[in-house]
Amino acid sequence: MTLISAAADIEQILLPAVRDLGDGFEVRRALPSAQRRMVGPFIFLDTFGPVTFGAGQGVDSRPHPHIGLSTLSYLLEGEMLHRDSEGYVQALRAGEVNLMTAGSGIVHSERTPDADRASDQARLFGVQAWIALPTRAEETDPSFQHVMGEALPSLEGEGISLRLLAGSLLGRRAPTHTHSDLFSADVALADGARFRVDAEHVERAVYVLDGQVEAQGQTGAFGKDQLVVFKPGAEIVLRARGPARLLLLGGEPLAEKRHVYWNFVSSRRERIEQAAEDWRERRFPGVPGETEFTPLPQAAPKAA
């Protein structure tokens, strides 16, 4: 769902589609939508939670494949356990980043750790974004990177707490290994704090994780779970109405159209068709220690 803003510096306001996966666990998908496919190289944006799981409950994302993208996972609360076909096993905790580059193909699972599953107070709140790889890197070797919270560049002061998750922003560069011009940042604002979103990147957007913000010089406010896309070159100053938590993202748009089918992204439709056939015929590598299989969706691969 989308709301088109008449404000001079706002290009779109998007509302995510919501899926209830049970046990009170909701996933909200802001990208892609029928109205907008990408912001910079970001082609997928999910947020999930906050939720408190009861004993025995949790997330079980069974082994599934990817090609042609990097997944950027970040938690504000809780913990998840990542396993992949390259042999990486890594817990992701609040404030840390997992960056998995699928390239030519990788398989991974994401699950609630056993200790949290045994608890009746386990919390989970987080974000996962997909970054479409530029054509030159679509078939790169798969890889995985975990970045601790203290290694992420930060900015503190005047009611602003910023943590740069990927790319470059405000003269800082994150240690995450990305393949194109982009940025993603977690920003917490105190009541009344102002944050300037510089026009150093062509495409920019803010997803409101919690609270409300307004754009200086414009009427109204942006609330929780709205994705606000700014016009290229616009000078944006956000002001918090009460405490607010934001995810900033964007970057240089890719030159070529991207096709998406299920978990596959590519500039070539035939590459997606090959990936689907490879998964159907079990030609992707497995995740060590896991035997579950996620079948392809019933719909045939098609350009999207």
Secondary structure, DSSP 4 states (H G I P E B T S, - for coil): -EE---STTEEEEE--EEEE-STT-EEEEEES-SS---BTTEEEEEEEEEEEEPTT---EEEEEEEBSEEEEEEEEESEEEEEETTS-EEEEETT-EEEEE-TT-EEEEEE--HHHHH-S-EEEEEEEEEEEPPGGGTTPPPEEEEE-GGGS-EEEETTEEEEEEEEEETTEE-SS--SSSEEEEEEEE-TT-EEEE-S-SSEEEEEEEES-EEETTSSS-B-TT-EEEEPTT--EEEEESSSEEEEEEEEPPPSS--EEETTEEES-HHHHHHHHHHHHTT-SPPPTT-----PPPSSPP---
